[in-house]
Amino acid sequence: MLEPERLSHAGRVDALKALERHAAWIQAQQVHLLAALDADAQAALPEGKWNESVEGEWNFACEEVACALKLSGTTAAKRLQVARELDSHYPTTLGMLERGEISYMQAVAVTEACAVLDPLLAAQVEAAVTQKMPGLATGQTRRALAREIVRADPQGAEERHRKRKRERQLVHYPQDDGMAMWGAILPAEQAARMNQAVDAHAATLPDEGRTLEQKRVDALFDLVVNRTTSVVATTTVGATGTVGATGTGAGTGSTRTEQGSGGRSAAVVQVTVPLDVLIGESEEPAQLKGYGPITAGQAREIAFAEGTIWRRLIIEPKTGMLVKTDPTTYKPTAETERHVIARDGRCTFPTCQMPAHRCDLDHIQPFDHDNPAAGGQTVPENLGPLCRRHHLMKTHHPGWRVTRDPDTGVTTWTAPTGHTYTNPPHNYLE
């Protein structure tokens, strides 16, 4: 019997990790059982004629699972589908789940993301991602899968994007307490430009007791309903060659400007794209800031739009890490700030997904205000983006420490318990 009160704080963390591995093993056993139940149901189908209609009339495994586990029919059907896919097509992923190396939600992500691929390509994507998965959270796993899918099937990715683009639509759902959700399903590059335009306009609004999120909502309403002034949109595209390159910060960049009747702050959308993709010699995916991988065709469309500005970032060819640097002032130069934001992409706390442009730039080794030359310099190697929560935790919570390897860019966080957690920088070669 586990008695948490008898464990030290560090012991509780270790016990939690051990239980998580056991939970993964149990979920893997459930997958085996669900796959066997599904196979029983398939075997019971009438011989000679099989189609989805016949299966729907004869396959009642879903109802059995729903009753046994007290699930809705939809959830039970999903569990059976995931089990069937893992058992039939993704033995490596299932084995990792069984050994407690990954979570069930990561295994689900593999089946969902690869559903658009034929079995050979799906196996290729699984092989490319599984080595990284033990060190990734579920959201990071999904982004890694998305990038590998575009890389493995660039033509299919372009076709799927064109199909989804034809299905673009506004969405409007009522919510509780007199509220509603309003938005749109649209191409990612348009969403990124809109998001940046909202942020830029929100920055011009007075606080008046409002949070940033409240100001962003008010800015969106103002831009849609009170369209008396213009929005200026700037698209930055980076190019990387053998030594690399990227959007605002490195590569060759570009800026598209659309102006109405004037007055709003400019919005910048950043896309990182390899040089060989830019000139049409490769179909590798590009990286849209705030979204993730996009197809080469989308990247070229943005890069060659009228008014686009190109800026170059340089990449270390072996590690894929952004390279480059001004040291003795506390506030980073604009170039240094752009560089760190482009290099890391997100808050450097291992599980945090806050975009870097919304983070504070923190000195890893504290800046020495009395003697700036003594250490803690304001250079990219000593800076990292931290969201406000993790910045406050690092600065004021006793016991949390962070270091950064200058060669690999990996940040290592040490908790008060002594446990360590690592977070690599964005790899522009992957």
Helices and strands as residue ranges (DSSP letters): G 4-6, H 9-43, H 52-58, H 61-69, H 73-89, H 91-98, H 104-113, G 114-116, H 119-130, G 133-135, H 138-152, H 154-166, E 169-175, E 179-185, H 188-202, H 212-225, E 230-240, E 263-274, H 275-278, E 286-288, E 292-294, H 296-303, E 309-310, E 314-315, E 322-323, H 334-344, G 356-358, E 360-363, G 372-374, G 380-382, E 383-386, H 388-396, E 401-404, E 411-414, E 420-423
